[in-house]
Amino acid sequence: MSESNLYPGLNLGSGHGEAHEQAETTVFGFWVFVMSDLIIFGILFASYASYLDPIGLAGGPGPSDLFDIRSVAIQTAFLLLGGVAYGGVSLAVKYDHPRGKIIVWLLICAALGAGFLFFEIKDFITQAGKGGVPQASGWLSSYWTLVGLHGVHVFSGILWILAMIAQVISRGVDDVVKVRLSMLGVFWHFLDLVWIAIFSFVFLVPLS
């Protein structure tokens, strides 16, 4: 594949040899797969919007009764900082930094993701204690499904990060690991984009 046909942002740089071209096809294919995941989130956003009315609330607790915007802001900070931290992973791989530095950045990403999940689960428990359980209304069912699915994705991302740390330790930063870390980067940043939409549409709009 010639340099002129490379997808911007999906390559590692010509200094990475075969991994440079492998990343083009493999990471682009994974990006297309992630876009199919985006369709699922789009359907859930539409479902949430359709229930955000008095009928959908069904007399149960609503956004003003359940949402703690301060906690949501903390979750947002954790997740977005995790995205910035993954930039450190990408730069460390691209510029052949020692594997120890890559592992440190990956651990930071995992810790920030875990912090996000801690506050999200805490909010779910608090909301359930106020009667905001999924079966209470159509709106709550759509809310738990949309936000909960994103949380499951974050948990999966943390497991993937831990798996990549194990691979970096056992294999070093070879071509296969470089491509896999690039794929993980696409997934991790995708979670940031979805959360920005959730933060704006799910949490801010109903309270405005």
Disulfide bonds with the S-S distance in Angstrom:
none
